[in-house]
Amino acid sequence: MFSRDNVLGLWFYSEMFYFSATSSKKIAEQMTKLQLYKIIFLTSWWVISAIFITFYEAVIIDFKSVLEGMPYDFVHVLLTAFGFTLIAGLAMASFEILFFNNILRRKSFGITILLKTLFYVSCMIIFISVDILSIISVNLKLPVLDGDVTEYFFTNYVLSGRLLMAILFWGITVSLSLFILQVSDKFGPGVLWEFLKGKYHTPKEEERIFMFMDLKFSTPFGERLGHIQYSQLLQECYYDLTDVVTKYYSRIYQYVGDEVILTWNVKCGTDNFNCLKTYFEYDKILRNKNDYYKKRFDVVPEFKASLHIGLVIAAEVGELKKELAYHGDVLNTAARIQGKCNEFDSKMLISEDMKNVLGISREFDFVPVGNVLLKGKVNPINIFKVEPLNNYSSIS
């Protein structure tokens, strides 16, 4: 029923799938959910593209080999393309999201896309060449690096223009997939998809958590450093914030000078106290880099923060510069609470509503500071200091 070649083929593809599944499991254990989604997106995009181009070429050549004298086994070609692209895509997507993206984080948008496209197209061409060589090798029943195999490859694939067409196709495919990811990051995780669905085309009411973080001593820092160095300081601080935001499923709503506003939906913000850990993890990173900041800027940055929860109106605003905007008293209240941090000598203050939603914690202590009348408010609200306990693992 099955020939020796069929059995070997099934074994080969099962091994590839096992390798991919095992690699995926190991990778998934070391990344956030957002990073995993990005890897799945890139890998799926490239695999679907490989399937598409395989079908397209098969139809164009009427399911006959363009390699002179070679039989054309469409199923074998399809499975090989699928298997190679799955492995290559998984490896390259993991490298992109976990490493390469961080290396190029400080480069401009255009330079980033160009460098990534050149790198990944080169990788794709190598995998495609290995794929074609393996197909020729099987058909000629010769080793992959045999002279007849390589001669066939150069004469009937490289010199025929098929390699050039592959470079053009994968250049466009890779550039488009990376461009989509870059644009998604510019909008913020999930916002691009929400825009495409038209979720906020008409205003919607939803409950959200907001954190206002403000750089302490910003005025004296600005006077000491001057405009250029002060802006570079803020850039460095916001670079250090990026990984924390991703890790704890936050969304950067706005940068307002030396202040940054973060937001979560209620589930993401309260699960495992993510909204609190975002701040204290970031505070830890800044403290660990005190020597770096002191050496480069002669200052040590520190942020104060506040948290509040409540109903807001979310809507798309603008035409030339479209963005997702939130409106409501929740933001004003969160900003006013943050303004009380210096008065109560606290790094983080939260509202009573926020404390009640978070519940009891074995990692954080909520210390009441009293019933406080905030500027612009008619009725006072209860405010609490948040202090990490000794068993909070993220604090060094």
TABEL-V60325 format. One line per field, one symbol per residue. ss: DSSP state (h for helix, s for strand, l for the rest). A space follows every 50 residues. Layout:
BEGIN
ss: ???
END
This chain:
BEGIN
ss: lllhhhhhhhhhhhhhhhhhhhhhhhhhllllhhhhhhhhhhhhhhhhhh hhhhhhhhhhlllllllllllllhhhhhhhhhhhhhhhhhhhhhhhhhhh hhhlllllhhhhhhhhhhhhhhhhhhhhhhhhhhhhhhhhllllllhhhh hhhhhhhhlllhhhhhhhhhhhhhhhhhhhhhhhhhhlllhhhhhhhlll lllssssssssssssllhhhhhhhhhhhhhhhhhhhhhhhhhhhhhhlll ssssssllssssssshhhhhhhhhhhhhhhhhhhhhhhlhhhhhhhhlll llssssssssssssssslllllssssslhhhhhhhhhhlllllllllsss shhhhhhhlllllsssssssssllllllllssssssssllllllll
END
